[in-house]
Amino acid sequence: MGQFDSLRYRDYRLVWTGAFLSNVGTWMQSIALNWYVLLLTHSTFWVSFVTFINFMPTVISPIGGAYSDRVDRRRILVVTQTFMMVDAAVLALWVWLGHAGLAPVLILTFGLGLAVGFNNPTWMAFVPSLVPSESLVNAIALNSGQFSLARVIGPAIAGPLIGAIGAAWVFGINALSFVAVLIPLVLVSSRPVAPAPGRDLRDLLRDGFRYTMANRRIRSGIGAIAVASFFAAPVSALMPIFTTDVYHRGAAGYGGLAASMGIGSVIGALGIARLGNRVSPALIGASLALLGASLFGFAVVSNYLAGLVLLAAFGFMLLVAIAATNGDIQLHVDEAMRGRVLSLYFLSFGGLFPLGALAAGGIASVVGVQATTAGGAAFCIAWGVWLYLRFRGAAAPGAAPAFEPGA
């Protein structure tokens, strides 16, 4: 299978392109928001807290997943993308007018997180309807790849723009970028999915949770992502502190760190795209251990160039772990449960990441960002080695039974 196989399909290509352009704007806003809050408060805690308040509402993602199994997924995406566009526009206007103190920024960031809680599990469940089954993991990897490529381009653009025209204009550019994904969503004709039976929301949520817990392969993958989310991913929230306190650089240095991590992620996405449907829990475990090792190296060095290289390696392995887990789950989940199971996968990342960022910010204010990051990295190494040994030699994807009760 070619690395870009999924882009042969028109609908996927349209959505992929629109999502990429929109995500460039999203990453520009993310960089500008963290830097704006740092300048506003001069506080390690508040920089971490804005990340927390952005991701914390994703605890509602199981509700979003339940609705994505019973309501047209494209319709949900149009609503959530429109809401996020308006939210970014209001933030831009508020900052431009000079009224955006910490409280308004946190409120608007919280609103964005609410929309993401519905959008992201629906988006992940929507992608398989745009490609045939043999291209599923390739499509997932390329979807992750465009997100990571946007992580490279967005910060690279945002860094100079923040200094040249200010954060308000960066937020405004992000608001405009949502048009790029809304247009394809209107144009594509995705494969229809039979909605889940019209049971009440509580029953749908309970069924999704029971299904996930009964499948050892799926719950192990979700557990691995939870560990990476809580112990490793918060390094992105601590990057402004690494920039100023460890490397003694400014906004451009911060953008360089974010871009380096994104470059590694893009390369990782291309690797998983090439691998296709041959993902496995053992691969997930190995990638978790290796991302922990690269993050540990980043935590203990104080040389900026070495930090860039190690952060790129971390981004590579983090993307491999995320895309491999997503792909392995999507290959083994029943269609009727896809949205609910993927919402738990997203919750393990989007829900635990803000808690990890908040904890990391608090701990870093006491022991420093390097010691905090090194401790989280060590936990990832241990968990990844355990997971690899547990599933080493497991059956190839598709050969394992759907349900594997027991530990």
ZASEKE-289095 format. One record per residue (C-alpha): residue in three letters; residue number from 1; x negated, y negated, z. Coordinates in steps of 0.001 Angstrom, whole numbers, plus 500000, padded with zeros to 6 digits. Each point is the difference from the previous one (the first is absolute). Example, Ala and Ser with C-alpha at 12.3 -4.5 7.8 and 13.67 -1.06 7.14 Angstrom:
REM residues 2
[ALA, 1, [487700, 504500, 507800]]
[SER, 2, [498630, 496560, 499340]]
//
This chain:
REM residues 407
[MET, 1, [500000, 500000, 500000]]
[GLY, 2, [498747, 496509, 499122]]
[GLN, 3, [499603, 497413, 502732]]
[PHE, 4, [502633, 497746, 498396]]
[ASP, 5, [502438, 502687, 498877]]
[SER, 6, [503054, 498450, 501700]]
[LEU, 7, [499575, 496698, 498151]]
[ARG, 8, [501067, 501769, 496796]]
[TYR, 9, [503594, 499747, 501256]]
[ARG, 10, [501623, 496637, 499225]]
[ASP, 11, [502080, 499570, 503152]]
[TYR, 12, [497157, 500899, 502315]]
[ARG, 13, [497650, 497717, 498071]]
[LEU, 14, [502397, 497052, 500332]]
[VAL, 15, [500512, 500521, 503724]]
[TRP, 16, [496294, 500630, 500606]]
[THR, 17, [499007, 496776, 498235]]
[GLY, 18, [502611, 497913, 501824]]
[ALA, 19, [499083, 501491, 503359]]
[PHE, 20, [496323, 499295, 499384]]
[LEU, 21, [500600, 496323, 499241]]
[SER, 22, [502274, 499659, 503016]]
[ASN, 23, [497495, 501725, 502282]]
[VAL, 24, [497265, 497601, 498915]]
[GLY, 25, [502209, 497271, 501404]]
[THR, 26, [500697, 502023, 503146]]
[TRP, 27, [496289, 500473, 500711]]
[MET, 28, [499351, 496331, 499343]]
[GLN, 29, [502618, 499161, 502617]]
[SER, 30, [498604, 502557, 502450]]
[ILE, 31, [496528, 498469, 499828]]
[ALA, 32, [501353, 496456, 500221]]
[LEU, 33, [502296, 500865, 502902]]
[ASN, 34, [497279, 501562, 502158]]
[TRP, 35, [497640, 497118, 499281]]
[TYR, 36, [502742, 497411, 500644]]
[VAL, 37, [500824, 501561, 503371]]
[LEU, 38, [496298, 500173, 500926]]
[LEU, 39, [499583, 496281, 499259]]
[LEU, 40, [503262, 499213, 501775]]
[THR, 41, [499248, 501883, 503229]]
[HIS, 42, [496251, 500849, 500035]]
[SER, 43, [501105, 503235, 501694]]
[THR, 44, [499089, 503624, 499348]]
[PHE, 45, [503255, 501045, 501637]]
[TRP, 46, [502275, 497886, 497786]]
[VAL, 47, [498273, 501124, 496812]]
[SER, 48, [500745, 503589, 501029]]
[PHE, 49, [503490, 499059, 501189]]
[VAL, 50, [501035, 498591, 496636]]
[THR, 51, [499102, 503368, 498480]]
[PHE, 52, [502019, 501675, 502748]]
[ILE, 53, [503061, 497824, 499408]]
[ASN, 54, [499770, 500634, 496260]]
[PHE, 55, [499971, 503779, 500285]]
[MET, 56, [501980, 500520, 503211]]
[PRO, 57, [503438, 499785, 498297]]
[THR, 58, [499040, 503029, 497908]]
[VAL, 59, [501352, 502092, 502874]]
[ILE, 60, [503294, 499652, 498114]]
[SER, 61, [498542, 501797, 496970]]
[PRO, 62, [501816, 503281, 500827]]
[ILE, 63, [503232, 498059, 499539]]
[GLY, 64, [498704, 498777, 496661]]
[GLY, 65, [499079, 503571, 499085]]
[ALA, 66, [503466, 501255, 500928]]
[TYR, 67, [501668, 497395, 497804]]
[SER, 68, [497628, 500803, 497134]]
[ASP, 69, [501370, 503563, 500086]]
[ARG, 70, [503598, 498823, 499631]]
[VAL, 71, [499883, 496641, 498131]]
[ASP, 72, [498543, 499154, 496577]]
[ARG, 73, [496298, 499446, 500700]]
[ARG, 74, [499510, 497417, 497301]]
[ARG, 75, [502773, 497856, 501497]]
[ILE, 76, [498319, 500107, 503422]]
[LEU, 77, [496701, 498926, 498457]]
[VAL, 78, [501554, 497026, 498199]]
[VAL, 79, [501493, 498767, 503276]]
[THR, 80, [496820, 500441, 502051]]
[GLN, 81, [497708, 498451, 497387]]
[THR, 82, [502303, 496986, 499708]]
[PHE, 83, [500042, 499563, 503784]]
[MET, 84, [496195, 500116, 500152]]
[MET, 85, [499750, 497420, 497219]]
[VAL, 86, [502246, 497583, 501901]]
[ASP, 87, [498095, 500632, 503258]]
[ALA, 88, [496656, 499148, 498368]]
[ALA, 89, [501478, 496872, 498399]]
[VAL, 90, [501303, 498743, 503356]]
[LEU, 91, [496612, 500635, 501621]]
[ALA, 92, [498260, 498081, 497217]]
[LEU, 93, [502343, 497040, 500333]]
[TRP, 94, [499754, 499960, 503807]]
[VAL, 95, [496187, 500008, 499972]]
[TRP, 96, [499863, 497401, 497213]]
[LEU, 97, [502260, 497673, 502010]]
[GLY, 98, [497748, 500443, 503038]]
[HIS, 99, [502670, 501571, 502227]]
[ALA, 100, [498592, 503546, 500149]]
[GLY, 101, [498723, 500461, 503511]]
[LEU, 102, [499459, 503459, 501386]]
[ALA, 103, [503683, 500696, 500817]]
[PRO, 104, [501410, 499412, 496462]]
[VAL, 105, [497162, 502030, 498482]]
[LEU, 106, [500772, 502931, 502310]]
[ILE, 107, [503745, 499813, 499270]]
[LEU, 108, [499513, 500023, 496226]]
[THR, 109, [497393, 502750, 500260]]
[PHE, 110, [502442, 502055, 502054]]
[GLY, 111, [502676, 499510, 497311]]
[LEU, 112, [497589, 501216, 497339]]
[GLY, 113, [499347, 503113, 502092]]
[LEU, 114, [503738, 500762, 500188]]
[ALA, 115, [500248, 499975, 496210]]
[VAL, 116, [496904, 502197, 499689]]
[GLY, 117, [501614, 502547, 502339]]
[PHE, 118, [502733, 500553, 497407]]
[ASN, 119, [497893, 499412, 496899]]
[ASN, 120, [496997, 502275, 500443]]
[PRO, 121, [501609, 503405, 500691]]
[THR, 122, [502459, 499265, 497186]]
[TRP, 123, [497139, 499091, 497670]]
[MET, 124, [498139, 503232, 500777]]
[ALA, 125, [503148, 502051, 499374]]
[PHE, 126, [500718, 498027, 496801]]
[VAL, 127, [496666, 500707, 498275]]
[PRO, 128, [500681, 503726, 499302]]
[SER, 129, [503097, 499046, 497988]]
[LEU, 130, [497798, 498201, 497449]]
[VAL, 131, [497719, 502914, 498991]]
[PRO, 132, [500266, 503776, 499432]]
[SER, 133, [499042, 502285, 502892]]
[GLU, 134, [496604, 500951, 498540]]
[SER, 135, [498945, 496338, 500168]]
[LEU, 136, [501284, 499389, 503526]]
[VAL, 137, [496718, 499797, 501951]]
[ASN, 138, [498373, 498105, 497144]]
[ALA, 139, [502807, 497426, 500191]]
[ILE, 140, [499653, 499766, 503798]]
[ALA, 141, [496234, 499543, 499729]]
[LEU, 142, [500307, 497317, 497323]]
[ASN, 143, [502646, 498259, 502088]]
[SER, 144, [497538, 499979, 502897]]
[GLY, 145, [497302, 498915, 497566]]
[GLN, 146, [501865, 496916, 498826]]
[PHE, 147, [500598, 499052, 503631]]
[SER, 148, [496286, 500393, 500721]]
[LEU, 149, [498970, 498163, 496837]]
[ALA, 150, [502248, 497163, 501131]]
[ARG, 151, [498119, 500151, 503322]]
[VAL, 152, [496824, 499231, 498050]]
[ILE, 153, [501387, 497262, 497776]]
[GLY, 154, [502306, 498361, 502538]]
[PRO, 155, [497314, 499210, 502616]]
[ALA, 156, [497518, 499031, 497284]]
[ILE, 157, [502472, 497384, 498772]]
[ALA, 158, [501330, 499018, 503422]]
[GLY, 159, [496632, 499277, 501609]]
[PRO, 160, [499057, 497092, 497707]]
[LEU, 161, [503625, 498810, 499700]]
[ILE, 162, [500466, 499679, 503760]]
[GLY, 163, [497122, 497559, 500150]]
[ALA, 164, [500915, 498209, 496754]]
[ILE, 165, [503783, 499526, 500180]]
[GLY, 166, [501054, 501326, 503406]]
[ALA, 167, [501992, 502930, 501360]]
[ALA, 168, [503408, 498542, 499059]]
[TRP, 169, [499284, 500277, 496268]]
[VAL, 170, [498762, 503570, 500447]]
[PHE, 171, [503285, 500892, 501705]]
[GLY, 172, [501858, 498363, 497108]]
[ILE, 173, [498090, 502034, 497421]]
[ASN, 174, [501014, 503138, 501866]]
[ALA, 175, [503666, 498967, 499857]]
[LEU, 176, [499786, 499609, 496212]]
[SER, 177, [498276, 503379, 499622]]
[PHE, 178, [503130, 501880, 501053]]
[VAL, 179, [501607, 499102, 496674]]
[ALA, 180, [497486, 502345, 498352]]
[VAL, 181, [501481, 503033, 501755]]
[LEU, 182, [503651, 498940, 499952]]
[ILE, 183, [500096, 499851, 496189]]
[PRO, 184, [498780, 503615, 499483]]
[LEU, 185, [502436, 501250, 502653]]
[VAL, 186, [502835, 498575, 497915]]
[LEU, 187, [498638, 501447, 496735]]
[VAL, 188, [499128, 503596, 500935]]
[SER, 189, [502392, 502948, 499847]]
[SER, 190, [498799, 502341, 502755]]
[ARG, 191, [501128, 503604, 500281]]
[PRO, 192, [503202, 500121, 502108]]
[VAL, 193, [499785, 501756, 503348]]
[ALA, 194, [503009, 501653, 501628]]
[PRO, 195, [500804, 498097, 503211]]
[ALA, 196, [499965, 501774, 503343]]
[PRO, 197, [503419, 501051, 501354]]
[GLY, 198, [501961, 497159, 501554]]
[ARG, 199, [499137, 500790, 503610]]
[ASP, 200, [499426, 497312, 502591]]
[LEU, 201, [496589, 498398, 500374]]
[ARG, 202, [499143, 501745, 503262]]
[ASP, 203, [500499, 503451, 498454]]
[LEU, 204, [497914, 499072, 496967]]
[LEU, 205, [497154, 498801, 502217]]
[ARG, 206, [500150, 503079, 502206]]
[ASP, 207, [499990, 502355, 497005]]
[GLY, 208, [496986, 498230, 498505]]
[PHE, 209, [498049, 500209, 503257]]
[ARG, 210, [500824, 503697, 500516]]
[TYR, 211, [499041, 500835, 496434]]
[THR, 212, [496644, 498247, 500384]]
[MET, 213, [499168, 501624, 503339]]
[ALA, 214, [500872, 503456, 498655]]
[ASN, 215, [497455, 499669, 497179]]
[ARG, 216, [496475, 500448, 501377]]
[ARG, 217, [498329, 498788, 496835]]
[ILE, 218, [501989, 496778, 499861]]
[ARG, 219, [499753, 499186, 503697]]
[SER, 220, [496231, 500631, 500007]]
[GLY, 221, [499547, 497539, 497149]]
[ILE, 222, [502144, 497393, 501726]]
[GLY, 223, [497986, 500536, 503190]]
[ALA, 224, [496746, 499369, 498132]]
[ILE, 225, [501306, 496738, 498582]]
[ALA, 226, [501187, 498988, 503483]]
[VAL, 227, [496474, 500479, 501337]]
[ALA, 228, [498454, 498012, 497139]]
[SER, 229, [502603, 497274, 500458]]
[PHE, 230, [499528, 499527, 503724]]
[PHE, 231, [496260, 500542, 500354]]
[ALA, 232, [498474, 498967, 496639]]
[ALA, 233, [502229, 497680, 497961]]
[PRO, 234, [500011, 497201, 502633]]
[VAL, 235, [496503, 499087, 498773]]
[SER, 236, [501798, 497941, 497335]]
[ALA, 237, [501581, 497879, 502751]]
[LEU, 238, [496603, 499570, 501637]]
[MET, 239, [498234, 498950, 496783]]
[PRO, 240, [500240, 496266, 500730]]
[ILE, 241, [498232, 500648, 503303]]
[PHE, 242, [497307, 502132, 498348]]
[THR, 243, [499580, 497167, 497487]]
[THR, 244, [499483, 497235, 502554]]
[ASP, 245, [498476, 501793, 503016]]
[VAL, 246, [497920, 502816, 498462]]
[TYR, 247, [499057, 498657, 496543]]
[HIS, 248, [500316, 496249, 500742]]
[ARG, 249, [501702, 499207, 496709]]
[GLY, 250, [503067, 498069, 498845]]
[ALA, 251, [503103, 500619, 497898]]
[ALA, 252, [498015, 501217, 496987]]
[GLY, 253, [498261, 502593, 502183]]
[TYR, 254, [503358, 501165, 501295]]
[GLY, 255, [501294, 500335, 496449]]
[GLY, 256, [496900, 501996, 499091]]
[LEU, 257, [500628, 502538, 502766]]
[ALA, 258, [503641, 500438, 498984]]
[ALA, 259, [499022, 500294, 496331]]
[SER, 260, [497314, 502596, 500781]]
[MET, 261, [502520, 502181, 501794]]
[GLY, 262, [502351, 499591, 497040]]
[ILE, 263, [497342, 501012, 497463]]
[GLY, 264, [499378, 503207, 501921]]
[SER, 265, [503733, 500669, 500070]]
[VAL, 266, [500323, 499544, 496226]]
[ILE, 267, [497236, 502535, 499384]]
[GLY, 268, [501666, 502381, 502457]]
[ALA, 269, [503312, 499633, 498179]]
[LEU, 270, [498386, 500906, 496679]]
[GLY, 271, [498499, 503099, 501611]]
[ILE, 272, [503356, 501192, 501326]]
[ALA, 273, [501656, 499162, 496658]]
[ARG, 274, [497477, 502259, 498287]]
[LEU, 275, [500593, 502762, 502549]]
[GLY, 276, [503741, 499920, 499305]]
[ASN, 277, [502192, 502485, 501847]]
[ARG, 278, [497026, 501880, 501498]]
[VAL, 279, [500210, 498214, 503352]]
[SER, 280, [500002, 501895, 503303]]
[PRO, 281, [499998, 499533, 503796]]
[ALA, 282, [496319, 501000, 500087]]
[LEU, 283, [499191, 497109, 497660]]
[ILE, 284, [501959, 497674, 502291]]
[GLY, 285, [498011, 501180, 503031]]
[ALA, 286, [496653, 499608, 498234]]
[SER, 287, [500858, 496496, 498818]]
[LEU, 288, [501100, 498993, 503513]]
[ALA, 289, [496669, 501159, 501451]]
[LEU, 290, [498018, 498206, 497298]]
[LEU, 291, [501932, 496744, 500328]]
[GLY, 292, [499248, 500147, 503723]]
[ALA, 293, [496300, 500483, 499281]]
[SER, 294, [499828, 497033, 497608]]
[LEU, 295, [501976, 497812, 502415]]
[PHE, 296, [497636, 500920, 502834]]
[GLY, 297, [497091, 498888, 497845]]
[PHE, 298, [501747, 496710, 499226]]
[ALA, 299, [500647, 499427, 503697]]
[VAL, 300, [496384, 500340, 501101]]
[VAL, 301, [498139, 498089, 497254]]
[SER, 302, [499597, 496233, 500045]]
[ASN, 303, [498720, 499521, 496449]]
[TYR, 304, [502628, 498525, 497683]]
[LEU, 305, [498933, 501887, 496844]]
[ALA, 306, [499896, 503325, 501865]]
[GLY, 307, [503421, 499172, 501409]]
[LEU, 308, [501368, 499455, 496496]]
[VAL, 309, [498747, 503412, 498842]]
[LEU, 310, [501303, 501850, 503060]]
[LEU, 311, [503362, 498255, 499799]]
[ALA, 312, [500288, 501015, 496343]]
[ALA, 313, [499337, 503620, 501024]]
[PHE, 314, [502635, 499654, 502706]]
[GLY, 315, [502513, 498628, 497472]]
[PHE, 316, [499234, 502906, 497646]]
[MET, 317, [500639, 502675, 502625]]
[LEU, 318, [503014, 498229, 501506]]
[LEU, 319, [501662, 499870, 496577]]
[VAL, 320, [499212, 503676, 499391]]
[ALA, 321, [501591, 500918, 503328]]
[ILE, 322, [503099, 497854, 499398]]
[ALA, 323, [500609, 501030, 496378]]
[ALA, 324, [499220, 503677, 500627]]
[THR, 325, [502442, 500071, 502923]]
[ASN, 326, [502711, 498224, 498034]]
[GLY, 327, [499489, 502328, 497046]]
[ASP, 328, [499938, 503166, 502094]]
[ILE, 329, [503225, 498991, 501741]]
[GLN, 330, [501758, 499097, 496744]]
[LEU, 331, [499022, 503344, 498473]]
[HIS, 332, [501503, 501937, 502898]]
[VAL, 333, [503086, 497997, 501013]]
[ASP, 334, [503569, 500715, 498896]]
[GLU, 335, [501465, 497228, 497851]]
[ALA, 336, [502964, 499510, 502345]]
[MET, 337, [497572, 499245, 502860]]
[ARG, 338, [497403, 498005, 498064]]
[GLY, 339, [500913, 496525, 501224]]
[ARG, 340, [500302, 500985, 503661]]
[VAL, 341, [496782, 502002, 500099]]
[LEU, 342, [498058, 497269, 498199]]
[SER, 343, [501395, 497460, 502452]]
[LEU, 344, [498375, 501972, 502825]]
[TYR, 345, [496769, 500098, 498001]]
[PHE, 346, [500216, 496233, 499550]]
[LEU, 347, [500889, 499531, 503666]]
[SER, 348, [496886, 501921, 501010]]
[PHE, 349, [497968, 497379, 498167]]
[GLY, 350, [502058, 496832, 500055]]
[GLY, 351, [501324, 500567, 503516]]
[LEU, 352, [496804, 501046, 501756]]
[PHE, 353, [497758, 497565, 498144]]
[PRO, 354, [501336, 496904, 501832]]
[LEU, 355, [499736, 501789, 503333]]
[GLY, 356, [496435, 500962, 499155]]
[ALA, 357, [499230, 496456, 498849]]
[LEU, 358, [501460, 498535, 503178]]
[ALA, 359, [498104, 502467, 502191]]
[ALA, 360, [496798, 499451, 498027]]
[GLY, 361, [500338, 496233, 500345]]
[GLY, 362, [500480, 500243, 503744]]
[ILE, 363, [497139, 502441, 500503]]
[ALA, 364, [497718, 498045, 497664]]
[SER, 365, [500502, 496861, 502061]]
[VAL, 366, [498476, 501910, 502942]]
[VAL, 367, [497366, 502340, 498520]]
[GLY, 368, [499493, 498464, 496544]]
[VAL, 369, [501124, 500940, 496494]]
[GLN, 370, [497070, 502320, 499302]]
[ALA, 371, [500493, 502239, 503038]]
[THR, 372, [503772, 500053, 499448]]
[THR, 373, [499673, 501023, 496357]]
[ALA, 374, [497355, 502640, 500752]]
[GLY, 375, [502257, 501644, 502593]]
[GLY, 376, [502903, 500279, 497562]]
[ALA, 377, [497693, 501373, 497311]]
[ALA, 378, [498751, 502762, 502310]]
[PHE, 379, [503564, 501151, 500671]]
[CYS, 380, [500689, 500204, 496253]]
[ILE, 381, [496904, 502142, 499479]]
[ALA, 382, [501078, 502460, 502691]]
[TRP, 383, [503592, 500265, 498763]]
[GLY, 384, [498950, 500369, 496363]]
[VAL, 385, [497579, 502832, 500757]]
[TRP, 386, [502708, 501793, 501998]]
[LEU, 387, [502547, 499634, 497178]]
[TYR, 388, [497524, 501183, 497377]]
[LEU, 389, [499141, 503125, 501997]]
[ARG, 390, [503677, 500687, 500636]]
[PHE, 391, [500974, 500013, 496311]]
[ARG, 392, [496759, 501081, 498351]]
[GLY, 393, [500755, 502761, 497514]]
[ALA, 394, [503752, 499281, 499995]]
[ALA, 395, [502036, 500944, 496952]]
[ALA, 396, [499925, 497666, 497026]]
[PRO, 397, [502784, 497449, 499668]]
[GLY, 398, [503197, 501639, 498893]]
[ALA, 399, [498981, 503409, 501318]]
[ALA, 400, [500737, 499256, 503635]]
[PRO, 401, [503532, 500507, 501283]]
[ALA, 402, [502022, 496853, 500509]]
[PHE, 403, [500397, 500626, 503727]]
[GLU, 404, [497245, 501232, 502272]]
[PRO, 405, [501337, 500035, 503570]]
[GLY, 406, [497596, 499930, 502862]]
[ALA, 407, [496824, 498195, 500837]]
//
